[in-house]
Amino acid sequence: MVRELNLNDAVRLKKPHPCGGYEWEIVRVGADIGIRCLSCARRVLLSRSELERRLKAVQPADV
């Protein structure tokens, strides 16, 4: 099942980033998804399938 992912959505991943943060913000949407750690501001580029496998929850952005 493909999830609807939009810019500025907050996502929670199953495993923590090495800085200890679980919360990320989506900064790029396409075939690859760019996410930014909300704890340390590190940016990571993941394939859509990889991100969907690692996702635990999606918090939609306030419009």
PDB file of N, CA, C, O and CB in Angstrom:
ATOM      1  N   MET A   1       0.841  -1.185   0.000  1.00  0.00           N
ATOM      2  CA  MET A   1       0.000   0.000   0.000  1.00  0.00           C
ATOM      3  C   MET A   1       0.886   1.250   0.000  1.00  0.00           C
ATOM      4  O   MET A   1       1.811   1.354   0.805  1.00  0.00           O
ATOM      5  CB  MET A   1      -0.957  -0.002   1.225  1.00  0.00           C
ATOM      6  N   VAL A   2       0.609   2.184  -0.891  1.00  0.00           N
ATOM      7  CA  VAL A   2       1.390   3.406  -0.998  1.00  0.00           C
ATOM      8  C   VAL A   2       0.760   4.473  -0.116  1.00  0.00           C
ATOM      9  O   VAL A   2      -0.433   4.754  -0.226  1.00  0.00           O
ATOM     10  CB  VAL A   2       1.480   3.884  -2.471  1.00  0.00           C
ATOM     11  N   ARG A   3       1.567   5.066   0.760  1.00  0.00           N
ATOM     12  CA  ARG A   3       1.079   6.125   1.639  1.00  0.00           C
ATOM     13  C   ARG A   3       1.180   7.475   0.950  1.00  0.00           C
ATOM     14  O   ARG A   3       2.061   7.695   0.119  1.00  0.00           O
ATOM     15  CB  ARG A   3       1.863   6.141   2.956  1.00  0.00           C
ATOM     16  N   GLU A   4       0.282   8.367   1.298  1.00  0.00           N
ATOM     17  CA  GLU A   4       0.305   9.732   0.794  1.00  0.00           C
ATOM     18  C   GLU A   4       1.301  10.532   1.630  1.00  0.00           C
ATOM     19  O   GLU A   4       1.090  10.741   2.825  1.00  0.00           O
ATOM     20  CB  GLU A   4      -1.121  10.378   0.839  1.00  0.00           C
ATOM     21  N   LEU A   5       2.384  10.978   1.001  1.00  0.00           N
ATOM     22  CA  LEU A   5       3.407  11.763   1.688  1.00  0.00           C
ATOM     23  C   LEU A   5       3.507  13.126   1.025  1.00  0.00           C
ATOM     24  O   LEU A   5       3.597  13.216  -0.200  1.00  0.00           O
ATOM     25  CB  LEU A   5       4.782  11.036   1.671  1.00  0.00           C
ATOM     26  N   ASN A   6       3.493  14.179   1.818  1.00  0.00           N
ATOM     27  CA  ASN A   6       3.547  15.545   1.303  1.00  0.00           C
ATOM     28  C   ASN A   6       4.681  16.299   1.973  1.00  0.00           C
ATOM     29  O   ASN A   6       5.180  15.898   3.024  1.00  0.00           O
ATOM     30  CB  ASN A   6       2.205  16.274   1.528  1.00  0.00           C
ATOM     31  N   LEU A   7       5.082  17.407   1.341  1.00  0.00           N
ATOM     32  CA  LEU A   7       6.111  18.257   1.924  1.00  0.00           C
ATOM     33  C   LEU A   7       5.692  18.735   3.309  1.00  0.00           C
ATOM     34  O   LEU A   7       4.514  18.989   3.560  1.00  0.00           O
ATOM     35  CB  LEU A   7       6.399  19.454   1.013  1.00  0.00           C
ATOM     36  N   ASN A   8       6.662  18.853   4.196  1.00  0.00           N
ATOM     37  CA  ASN A   8       6.505  19.353   5.568  1.00  0.00           C
ATOM     38  C   ASN A   8       5.725  18.429   6.493  1.00  0.00           C
ATOM     39  O   ASN A   8       5.451  18.805   7.633  1.00  0.00           O
ATOM     40  CB  ASN A   8       5.829  20.675   5.534  1.00  0.00           C
ATOM     41  N   ASP A   9       5.356  17.225   6.037  1.00  0.00           N
ATOM     42  CA  ASP A   9       4.759  16.249   6.954  1.00  0.00           C
ATOM     43  C   ASP A   9       5.830  15.796   7.937  1.00  0.00           C
ATOM     44  O   ASP A   9       6.996  15.658   7.569  1.00  0.00           O
ATOM     45  CB  ASP A   9       4.157  15.024   6.176  1.00  0.00           C
ATOM     46  N   ALA A  10       5.440  15.569   9.171  1.00  0.00           N
ATOM     47  CA  ALA A  10       6.356  15.014  10.166  1.00  0.00           C
ATOM     48  C   ALA A  10       6.161  13.501  10.168  1.00  0.00           C
ATOM     49  O   ALA A  10       5.031  13.015  10.207  1.00  0.00           O
ATOM     50  CB  ALA A  10       6.106  15.630  11.601  1.00  0.00           C
ATOM     51  N   VAL A  11       7.264  12.764  10.126  1.00  0.00           N
ATOM     52  CA  VAL A  11       7.189  11.304  10.148  1.00  0.00           C
ATOM     53  C   VAL A  11       8.008  10.770  11.315  1.00  0.00           C
ATOM     54  O   VAL A  11       9.008  11.366  11.714  1.00  0.00           O
ATOM     55  CB  VAL A  11       7.689  10.702   8.809  1.00  0.00           C
ATOM     56  N   ARG A  12       7.570   9.647  11.850  1.00  0.00           N
ATOM     57  CA  ARG A  12       8.291   8.965  12.926  1.00  0.00           C
ATOM     58  C   ARG A  12       8.770   7.636  12.366  1.00  0.00           C
ATOM     59  O   ARG A  12       7.985   6.861  11.818  1.00  0.00           O
ATOM     60  CB  ARG A  12       7.386   8.761  14.208  1.00  0.00           C
ATOM     61  N   LEU A  13      10.073   7.377  12.508  1.00  0.00           N
ATOM     62  CA  LEU A  13      10.656   6.135  12.009  1.00  0.00           C
ATOM     63  C   LEU A  13      10.755   5.109  13.135  1.00  0.00           C
ATOM     64  O   LEU A  13      10.709   5.457  14.315  1.00  0.00           O
ATOM     65  CB  LEU A  13      12.046   6.396  11.394  1.00  0.00           C
ATOM     66  N   LYS A  14      10.892   3.841  12.750  1.00  0.00           N
ATOM     67  CA  LYS A  14      10.950   2.754  13.727  1.00  0.00           C
ATOM     68  C   LYS A  14      12.224   2.784  14.565  1.00  0.00           C
ATOM     69  O   LYS A  14      12.186   2.510  15.765  1.00  0.00           O
ATOM     70  CB  LYS A  14      10.842   1.423  13.021  1.00  0.00           C
ATOM     71  N   LYS A  15      13.345   3.115  13.941  1.00  0.00           N
ATOM     72  CA  LYS A  15      14.628   3.142  14.650  1.00  0.00           C
ATOM     73  C   LYS A  15      15.113   4.577  14.777  1.00  0.00           C
ATOM     74  O   LYS A  15      14.841   5.400  13.903  1.00  0.00           O
ATOM     75  CB  LYS A  15      15.685   2.276  13.919  1.00  0.00           C
ATOM     76  N   PRO A  16      15.831   4.889  15.856  1.00  0.00           N
ATOM     77  CA  PRO A  16      16.308   6.270  16.030  1.00  0.00           C
ATOM     78  C   PRO A  16      17.511   6.588  15.141  1.00  0.00           C
ATOM     79  O   PRO A  16      18.262   5.699  14.738  1.00  0.00           O
ATOM     80  CB  PRO A  16      16.676   6.512  17.490  1.00  0.00           C
ATOM     81  N   HIS A  17      17.670   7.861  14.852  1.00  0.00           N
ATOM     82  CA  HIS A  17      18.851   8.391  14.180  1.00  0.00           C
ATOM     83  C   HIS A  17      19.993   8.322  15.210  1.00  0.00           C
ATOM     84  O   HIS A  17      19.702   8.325  16.406  1.00  0.00           O
ATOM     85  CB  HIS A  17      18.614   9.885  13.643  1.00  0.00           C
ATOM     86  N   PRO A  18      21.244   8.262  14.822  1.00  0.00           N
ATOM     87  CA  PRO A  18      22.339   8.209  15.798  1.00  0.00           C
ATOM     88  C   PRO A  18      22.330   9.353  16.815  1.00  0.00           C
ATOM     89  O   PRO A  18      22.888   9.211  17.903  1.00  0.00           O
ATOM     90  CB  PRO A  18      23.649   8.215  15.072  1.00  0.00           C
ATOM     91  N   CYS A  19      21.701  10.488  16.474  1.00  0.00           N
ATOM     92  CA  CYS A  19      21.614  11.600  17.432  1.00  0.00           C
ATOM     93  C   CYS A  19      20.561  11.323  18.501  1.00  0.00           C
ATOM     94  O   CYS A  19      20.511  12.030  19.507  1.00  0.00           O
ATOM     95  CB  CYS A  19      21.286  12.913  16.701  1.00  0.00           C
ATOM     96  N   GLY A  20      19.719  10.306  18.302  1.00  0.00           N
ATOM     97  CA  GLY A  20      18.699   9.951  19.279  1.00  0.00           C
ATOM     98  C   GLY A  20      17.289  10.347  18.878  1.00  0.00           C
ATOM     99  O   GLY A  20      16.337  10.004  19.579  1.00  0.00           O
ATOM    100  N   GLY A  21      17.127  11.066  17.763  1.00  0.00           N
ATOM    101  CA  GLY A  21      15.810  11.538  17.348  1.00  0.00           C
ATOM    102  C   GLY A  21      15.056  10.529  16.492  1.00  0.00           C
ATOM    103  O   GLY A  21      15.645   9.834  15.664  1.00  0.00           O
ATOM    104  N   TYR A  22      13.749  10.460  16.706  1.00  0.00           N
ATOM    105  CA  TYR A  22      12.870   9.610  15.905  1.00  0.00           C
ATOM    106  C   TYR A  22      12.069  10.429  14.895  1.00  0.00           C
ATOM    107  O   TYR A  22      11.575   9.876  13.912  1.00  0.00           O
ATOM    108  CB  TYR A  22      11.921   8.828  16.812  1.00  0.00           C
ATOM    109  N   GLU A  23      11.934  11.732  15.119  1.00  0.00           N
ATOM    110  CA  GLU A  23      11.075  12.597  14.322  1.00  0.00           C
ATOM    111  C   GLU A  23      11.834  13.213  13.147  1.00  0.00           C
ATOM    112  O   GLU A  23      12.950  13.706  13.306  1.00  0.00           O
ATOM    113  CB  GLU A  23      10.483  13.694  15.194  1.00  0.00           C
ATOM    114  N   TRP A  24      11.214  13.177  11.970  1.00  0.00           N
ATOM    115  CA  TRP A  24      11.796  13.712  10.742  1.00  0.00           C
ATOM    116  C   TRP A  24      10.751  14.544  10.016  1.00  0.00           C
ATOM    117  O   TRP A  24       9.551  14.355  10.219  1.00  0.00           O
ATOM    118  CB  TRP A  24      12.322  12.572   9.830  1.00  0.00           C
ATOM    119  N   GLU A  25      11.204  15.472   9.162  1.00  0.00           N
ATOM    120  CA  GLU A  25      10.322  16.287   8.341  1.00  0.00           C
ATOM    121  C   GLU A  25      10.625  15.988   6.873  1.00  0.00           C
ATOM    122  O   GLU A  25      11.790  15.900   6.485  1.00  0.00           O
ATOM    123  CB  GLU A  25      10.496  17.811   8.659  1.00  0.00           C
ATOM    124  N   ILE A  26       9.587  15.833   6.063  1.00  0.00           N
ATOM    125  CA  ILE A  26       9.775  15.573   4.639  1.00  0.00           C
ATOM    126  C   ILE A  26      10.104  16.887   3.943  1.00  0.00           C
ATOM    127  O   ILE A  26       9.341  17.850   4.034  1.00  0.00           O
ATOM    128  CB  ILE A  26       8.509  14.912   4.013  1.00  0.00           C
ATOM    129  N   VAL A  27      11.250  16.929   3.241  1.00  0.00           N
ATOM    130  CA  VAL A  27      11.688  18.148   2.568  1.00  0.00           C
ATOM    131  C   VAL A  27      11.754  17.986   1.042  1.00  0.00           C
ATOM    132  O   VAL A  27      11.951  18.972   0.332  1.00  0.00           O
ATOM    133  CB  VAL A  27      13.049  18.564   3.099  1.00  0.00           C
ATOM    134  N   ARG A  28      11.594  16.769   0.535  1.00  0.00           N
ATOM    135  CA  ARG A  28      11.617  16.523  -0.904  1.00  0.00           C
ATOM    136  C   ARG A  28      10.738  15.321  -1.194  1.00  0.00           C
ATOM    137  O   ARG A  28      10.816  14.308  -0.498  1.00  0.00           O
ATOM    138  CB  ARG A  28      13.071  16.292  -1.423  1.00  0.00           C
ATOM    139  N   VAL A  29       9.895  15.429  -2.227  1.00  0.00           N
ATOM    140  CA  VAL A  29       9.013  14.330  -2.606  1.00  0.00           C
ATOM    141  C   VAL A  29       9.211  14.040  -4.085  1.00  0.00           C
ATOM    142  O   VAL A  29       9.248  14.955  -4.907  1.00  0.00           O
ATOM    143  CB  VAL A  29       7.521  14.665  -2.298  1.00  0.00           C
ATOM    144  N   GLY A  30       9.336  12.779  -4.412  1.00  0.00           N
ATOM    145  CA  GLY A  30       9.516  12.329  -5.790  1.00  0.00           C
ATOM    146  C   GLY A  30       9.732  10.833  -5.750  1.00  0.00           C
ATOM    147  O   GLY A  30       9.184  10.149  -4.885  1.00  0.00           O
ATOM    148  N   ALA A  31      10.532  10.308  -6.685  1.00  0.00           N
ATOM    149  CA  ALA A  31      10.879   8.892  -6.638  1.00  0.00           C
ATOM    150  C   ALA A  31      11.682   8.616  -5.371  1.00  0.00           C
ATOM    151  O   ALA A  31      11.552   7.557  -4.757  1.00  0.00           O
ATOM    152  CB  ALA A  31      11.681   8.472  -7.904  1.00  0.00           C
ATOM    153  N   ASP A  32      12.517   9.588  -4.987  1.00  0.00           N
ATOM    154  CA  ASP A  32      13.240   9.534  -3.719  1.00  0.00           C
ATOM    155  C   ASP A  32      12.610  10.548  -2.774  1.00  0.00           C
ATOM    156  O   ASP A  32      12.083  11.570  -3.212  1.00  0.00           O
ATOM    157  CB  ASP A  32      14.769   9.819  -3.917  1.00  0.00           C
ATOM    158  N   ILE A  33      12.666  10.262  -1.485  1.00  0.00           N
ATOM    159  CA  ILE A  33      12.101  11.153  -0.477  1.00  0.00           C
ATOM    160  C   ILE A  33      13.243  11.725   0.353  1.00  0.00           C
ATOM    161  O   ILE A  33      14.070  10.979   0.878  1.00  0.00           O
ATOM    162  CB  ILE A  33      11.067  10.405   0.429  1.00  0.00           C
ATOM    163  N   GLY A  34      13.288  13.039   0.468  1.00  0.00           N
ATOM    164  CA  GLY A  34      14.281  13.704   1.304  1.00  0.00           C
ATOM    165  C   GLY A  34      13.673  13.996   2.661  1.00  0.00           C
ATOM    166  O   GLY A  34      12.581  14.558   2.742  1.00  0.00           O
ATOM    167  N   ILE A  35      14.369  13.622   3.735  1.00  0.00           N
ATOM    168  CA  ILE A  35      13.884  13.887   5.086  1.00  0.00           C
ATOM    169  C   ILE A  35      14.967  14.600   5.890  1.00  0.00           C
ATOM    170  O   ILE A  35      16.160  14.428   5.642  1.00  0.00           O
ATOM    171  CB  ILE A  35      13.461  12.572   5.788  1.00  0.00           C
ATOM    172  N   ARG A  36      14.525  15.409   6.865  1.00  0.00           N
ATOM    173  CA  ARG A  36      15.441  16.176   7.721  1.00  0.00           C
ATOM    174  C   ARG A  36      15.140  15.824   9.166  1.00  0.00           C
ATOM    175  O   ARG A  36      13.992  15.900   9.604  1.00  0.00           O
ATOM    176  CB  ARG A  36      15.302  17.723   7.480  1.00  0.00           C
ATOM    177  N   CYS A  37      16.173  15.436   9.910  1.00  0.00           N
ATOM    178  CA  CYS A  37      16.026  15.096  11.323  1.00  0.00           C
ATOM    179  C   CYS A  37      15.659  16.361  12.095  1.00  0.00           C
ATOM    180  O   CYS A  37      16.298  17.400  11.925  1.00  0.00           O
ATOM    181  CB  CYS A  37      17.336  14.454  11.889  1.00  0.00           C
ATOM    182  N   LEU A  38      14.639  16.277  12.937  1.00  0.00           N
ATOM    183  CA  LEU A  38      14.211  17.441  13.702  1.00  0.00           C
ATOM    184  C   LEU A  38      15.077  17.668  14.939  1.00  0.00           C
ATOM    185  O   LEU A  38      14.951  18.705  15.591  1.00  0.00           O
ATOM    186  CB  LEU A  38      12.763  17.284  14.112  1.00  0.00           C
ATOM    187  N   SER A  39      15.949  16.725  15.273  1.00  0.00           N
ATOM    188  CA  SER A  39      16.851  16.899  16.418  1.00  0.00           C
ATOM    189  C   SER A  39      18.159  17.576  16.021  1.00  0.00           C
ATOM    190  O   SER A  39      18.612  18.508  16.687  1.00  0.00           O
ATOM    191  CB  SER A  39      17.149  15.551  17.059  1.00  0.00           C
ATOM    192  N   CYS A  40      18.767  17.100  14.924  1.00  0.00           N
ATOM    193  CA  CYS A  40      20.093  17.607  14.553  1.00  0.00           C
ATOM    194  C   CYS A  40      20.142  18.272  13.182  1.00  0.00           C
ATOM    195  O   CYS A  40      21.195  18.769  12.784  1.00  0.00           O
ATOM    196  CB  CYS A  40      21.083  16.487  14.585  1.00  0.00           C
ATOM    197  N   ALA A  41      19.033  18.294  12.452  1.00  0.00           N
ATOM    198  CA  ALA A  41      18.899  18.916  11.137  1.00  0.00           C
ATOM    199  C   ALA A  41      19.674  18.212  10.023  1.00  0.00           C
ATOM    200  O   ALA A  41      19.872  18.799   8.959  1.00  0.00           O
ATOM    201  CB  ALA A  41      19.348  20.332  11.219  1.00  0.00           C
ATOM    202  N   ARG A  42      20.113  16.989  10.232  1.00  0.00           N
ATOM    203  CA  ARG A  42      20.790  16.205   9.191  1.00  0.00           C
ATOM    204  C   ARG A  42      19.768  15.833   8.124  1.00  0.00           C
ATOM    205  O   ARG A  42      18.639  15.461   8.444  1.00  0.00           O
ATOM    206  CB  ARG A  42      21.464  14.920   9.791  1.00  0.00           C
ATOM    207  N   ARG A  43      20.164  15.932   6.846  1.00  0.00           N
ATOM    208  CA  ARG A  43      19.278  15.584   5.738  1.00  0.00           C
ATOM    209  C   ARG A  43      19.693  14.246   5.147  1.00  0.00           C
ATOM    210  O   ARG A  43      20.882  13.970   4.987  1.00  0.00           O
ATOM    211  CB  ARG A  43      19.296  16.683   4.652  1.00  0.00           C
ATOM    212  N   VAL A  44      18.699  13.410   4.821  1.00  0.00           N
ATOM    213  CA  VAL A  44      18.934  12.079   4.275  1.00  0.00           C
ATOM    214  C   VAL A  44      18.000  11.885   3.089  1.00  0.00           C
ATOM    215  O   VAL A  44      16.863  12.355   3.112  1.00  0.00           O
ATOM    216  CB  VAL A  44      18.715  10.968   5.357  1.00  0.00           C
ATOM    217  N   LEU A  45      18.468  11.199   2.056  1.00  0.00           N
ATOM    218  CA  LEU A  45      17.666  10.889   0.881  1.00  0.00           C
ATOM    219  C   LEU A  45      17.450   9.383   0.846  1.00  0.00           C
ATOM    220  O   LEU A  45      18.411   8.615   0.810  1.00  0.00           O
ATOM    221  CB  LEU A  45      18.352  11.395  -0.433  1.00  0.00           C
ATOM    222  N   LEU A  46      16.185   8.959   0.856  1.00  0.00           N
ATOM    223  CA  LEU A  46      15.832   7.538   0.830  1.00  0.00           C
ATOM    224  C   LEU A  46      14.903   7.268  -0.340  1.00  0.00           C
ATOM    225  O   LEU A  46      14.145   8.143  -0.757  1.00  0.00           O
ATOM    226  CB  LEU A  46      15.169   7.104   2.162  1.00  0.00           C
ATOM    227  N   SER A  47      14.966   6.049  -0.868  1.00  0.00           N
ATOM    228  CA  SER A  47      13.990   5.674  -1.893  1.00  0.00           C
ATOM    229  C   SER A  47      12.622   5.581  -1.218  1.00  0.00           C
ATOM    230  O   SER A  47      12.530   5.365  -0.009  1.00  0.00           O
ATOM    231  CB  SER A  47      14.378   4.310  -2.594  1.00  0.00           C
ATOM    232  N   ARG A  48      11.573   5.746  -1.999  1.00  0.00           N
ATOM    233  CA  ARG A  48      10.212   5.710  -1.449  1.00  0.00           C
ATOM    234  C   ARG A  48       9.930   4.373  -0.761  1.00  0.00           C
ATOM    235  O   ARG A  48       9.334   4.344   0.316  1.00  0.00           O
ATOM    236  CB  ARG A  48       9.177   5.957  -2.564  1.00  0.00           C
ATOM    237  N   SER A  49      10.358   3.263  -1.379  1.00  0.00           N
ATOM    238  CA  SER A  49      10.107   1.944  -0.794  1.00  0.00           C
ATOM    239  C   SER A  49      10.858   1.772   0.526  1.00  0.00           C
ATOM    240  O   SER A  49      10.325   1.180   1.465  1.00  0.00           O
ATOM    241  CB  SER A  49      10.514   0.838  -1.777  1.00  0.00           C
ATOM    242  N   GLU A  50      12.085   2.282   0.608  1.00  0.00           N
ATOM    243  CA  GLU A  50      12.875   2.192   1.843  1.00  0.00           C
ATOM    244  C   GLU A  50      12.209   2.993   2.962  1.00  0.00           C
ATOM    245  O   GLU A  50      12.120   2.521   4.095  1.00  0.00           O
ATOM    246  CB  GLU A  50      14.320   2.701   1.606  1.00  0.00           C
ATOM    247  N   LEU A  51      11.745   4.196   2.650  1.00  0.00           N
ATOM    248  CA  LEU A  51      11.094   5.021   3.664  1.00  0.00           C
ATOM    249  C   LEU A  51       9.799   4.375   4.142  1.00  0.00           C
ATOM    250  O   LEU A  51       9.523   4.376   5.341  1.00  0.00           O
ATOM    251  CB  LEU A  51      10.812   6.423   3.113  1.00  0.00           C
ATOM    252  N   GLU A  52       9.003   3.825   3.235  1.00  0.00           N
ATOM    253  CA  GLU A  52       7.749   3.185   3.632  1.00  0.00           C
ATOM    254  C   GLU A  52       7.991   1.985   4.531  1.00  0.00           C
ATOM    255  O   GLU A  52       7.177   1.692   5.407  1.00  0.00           O
ATOM    256  CB  GLU A  52       6.964   2.758   2.404  1.00  0.00           C
ATOM    257  N   ARG A  53       9.097   1.290   4.325  1.00  0.00           N
ATOM    258  CA  ARG A  53       9.447   0.147   5.175  1.00  0.00           C
ATOM    259  C   ARG A  53       9.832   0.608   6.582  1.00  0.00           C
ATOM    260  O   ARG A  53       9.541  -0.078   7.563  1.00  0.00           O
ATOM    261  CB  ARG A  53      10.603  -0.656   4.547  1.00  0.00           C
ATOM    262  N   ARG A  54      10.492   1.777   6.683  1.00  0.00           N
ATOM    263  CA  ARG A  54      10.972   2.279   7.968  1.00  0.00           C
ATOM    264  C   ARG A  54       9.942   3.113   8.734  1.00  0.00           C
ATOM    265  O   ARG A  54      10.135   3.387   9.918  1.00  0.00           O
ATOM    266  CB  ARG A  54      12.201   3.098   7.749  1.00  0.00           C
ATOM    267  N   LEU A  55       8.848   3.522   8.075  1.00  0.00           N
ATOM    268  CA  LEU A  55       7.864   4.405   8.692  1.00  0.00           C
ATOM    269  C   LEU A  55       7.088   3.737   9.809  1.00  0.00           C
ATOM    270  O   LEU A  55       6.728   2.563   9.723  1.00  0.00           O
ATOM    271  CB  LEU A  55       6.910   4.906   7.655  1.00  0.00           C
ATOM    272  N   LYS A  56       6.837   4.504  10.857  1.00  0.00           N
ATOM    273  CA  LYS A  56       5.975   4.059  11.937  1.00  0.00           C
ATOM    274  C   LYS A  56       4.695   4.877  11.955  1.00  0.00           C
ATOM    275  O   LYS A  56       3.612   4.320  12.129  1.00  0.00           O
ATOM    276  CB  LYS A  56       6.696   4.161  13.283  1.00  0.00           C
ATOM    277  N   ALA A  57       4.802   6.218  11.773  1.00  0.00           N
ATOM    278  CA  ALA A  57       3.631   7.086  11.792  1.00  0.00           C
ATOM    279  C   ALA A  57       3.889   8.326  10.945  1.00  0.00           C
ATOM    280  O   ALA A  57       5.033   8.737  10.747  1.00  0.00           O
ATOM    281  CB  ALA A  57       3.269   7.484  13.239  1.00  0.00           C
ATOM    282  N   VAL A  58       2.786   8.921  10.441  1.00  0.00           N
ATOM    283  CA  VAL A  58       2.852  10.164   9.674  1.00  0.00           C
ATOM    284  C   VAL A  58       1.950  11.178  10.328  1.00  0.00           C
ATOM    285  O   VAL A  58       0.779  10.898  10.587  1.00  0.00           O
ATOM    286  CB  VAL A  58       2.451   9.944   8.192  1.00  0.00           C
ATOM    287  N   GLN A  59       2.486  12.360  10.600  1.00  0.00           N
ATOM    288  CA  GLN A  59       1.718  13.477  11.153  1.00  0.00           C
ATOM    289  C   GLN A  59       1.590  14.519  10.054  1.00  0.00           C
ATOM    290  O   GLN A  59       2.584  15.166   9.725  1.00  0.00           O
ATOM    291  CB  GLN A  59       2.401  14.081  12.444  1.00  0.00           C
ATOM    292  N   PRO A  60       0.391  14.714   9.462  1.00  0.00           N
ATOM    293  CA  PRO A  60       0.248  15.671   8.368  1.00  0.00           C
ATOM    294  C   PRO A  60       0.634  17.090   8.791  1.00  0.00           C
ATOM    295  O   PRO A  60       0.454  17.479   9.945  1.00  0.00           O
ATOM    296  CB  PRO A  60      -1.181  15.659   7.853  1.00  0.00           C
ATOM    297  N   ALA A  61       1.164  17.848   7.840  1.00  0.00           N
ATOM    298  CA  ALA A  61       1.564  19.240   8.106  1.00  0.00           C
ATOM    299  C   ALA A  61       0.313  20.099   8.256  1.00  0.00           C
ATOM    300  O   ALA A  61      -0.714  19.827   7.633  1.00  0.00           O
ATOM    301  CB  ALA A  61       2.480  19.795   6.961  1.00  0.00           C
ATOM    302  N   ASP A  62       0.404  21.131   9.082  1.00  0.00           N
ATOM    303  CA  ASP A  62      -0.687  22.090   9.208  1.00  0.00           C
ATOM    304  C   ASP A  62      -0.710  22.967   7.981  1.00  0.00           C
ATOM    305  O   ASP A  62       0.314  23.535   7.602  1.00  0.00           O
ATOM    306  CB  ASP A  62      -0.543  22.942  10.486  1.00  0.00           C
ATOM    307  N   VAL A  63      -1.852  23.084   7.363  1.00  0.00           N
ATOM    308  CA  VAL A  63      -1.958  23.869   6.127  1.00  0.00           C
ATOM    309  C   VAL A  63      -2.391  25.275   6.438  1.00  0.00           C
ATOM    310  O   VAL A  63      -2.538  26.091   5.528  1.00  0.00           O
ATOM    311  CB  VAL A  63      -2.939  23.225   5.146  1.00  0.00           C
TER     312      VAL A  63
END
